[in-house]
Amino acid sequence: MTSTPSTGRAIFGYGSLIFKPPPFLTLTSQPGYIKDHVRRFAQKSHDHRGTLDRPGRVVTLLTHDEWAPFATDEPPESGHVWGRVYRIPVELEETIWPYLDHREKDGYTLRELDVFGVDEAGKEILVEPGCKVYVGETHNPSFAGKTLMKDLSEVIATTVGPSGPNKEYLYNLCEAVKLLCPESEDAYLKELERRVKELDLDLKPKCLVNGGGENAMKGHLHANGGVI
């Protein structure tokens, strides 16, 4: 992995920016990670994956200390949050930053953090110093705070917004993170995906969704003279 730092003209995507990058073909990108942070579905989404009445959940990025008061039953992790660095050419800054500000308008603000990666020899390298990243601070009005994994899974499995089902956001993010590199697996995302899929009616056999099971089988046998 090679590195071409751009001294601040870059954005680190750790949520939807990984699977739905900015629509500008000239952007270059590469995988990387931020240290000593966690990615959590702790930001309410009123404008993309939910509504004002039923907000969905999307991810934010927080330090371990910031998240500690809100931690519940999520699995332990490495402390590295993998994502993708997008480098922004000077000539496109006046176009891309307003686009990103609008896209991340529901409670997000900018921080600058160093992004690291791994070279071909397995050695850690600095990919992008002072990279900009949108985060939902714990004091922003859309921050959801402490939520058990069970309750969080139910929200994600059932809410829908203008950009589509909340579960679609989760599934796309999980797949995109896995594809970044061999080291990028995220235990929290993996567990949350497992829980949501258990609740996802679109993934269940139709006989179960429509009140199947033993009663459905008895009705089928009766209608066919006891023959399956």
Stockholm file with secondary structure:
# STOCKHOLM 1.0

chainA/1-228         MTSTPSTGRAIFGYGSLIFKPPPFLTLTSQPGYIKDHVRRFAQKSHDHRGTLDRPGRVVTLLTHDEWAPFATDEPPESGHVWGRVYRIPVELEETIWPYLDHREKDGYTLRELDVFGVDEAGKEILVEPGCKVYVGETHNPSFAGKTLMKDLSEVIATTVGPSGPNKEYLYNLCEAVKLLCPESEDAYLKELERRVKELDLDLKPKCLVNGGGENAMKGHLHANGGVI
#=GR chainA/1-228 SS CCCCCCTTCEEEESSHHHHSCCSCTTCEEEEEEESSEEEEEEEEESSSSSCSSSCEEEEEEEEHHHHGGGCCSCCCCCSCEEEEEEECCGGGHHHHHHHHHHHTTTTCEEEEEEEEEECTTSCEEEEEEEEEEEECCTTSTTBCCCCCHHHHHHHHHHCEETTEEHHHHHHHHHHHHHTTCTTCCCHHHHHHHHHHHHHCGGGSCHHHHTTCTHHHHHHHHHHTTTCC
#=GC SS_cons         CCCCCCTTCEEEESSHHHHSCCSCTTCEEEEEEESSEEEEEEEEESSSSSCSSSCEEEEEEEEHHHHGGGCCSCCCCCSCEEEEEEECCGGGHHHHHHHHHHHTTTTCEEEEEEEEEECTTSCEEEEEEEEEEEECCTTSTTBCCCCCHHHHHHHHHHCEETTEEHHHHHHHHHHHHHTTCTTCCCHHHHHHHHHHHHHCGGGSCHHHHTTCTHHHHHHHHHHTTTCC
//
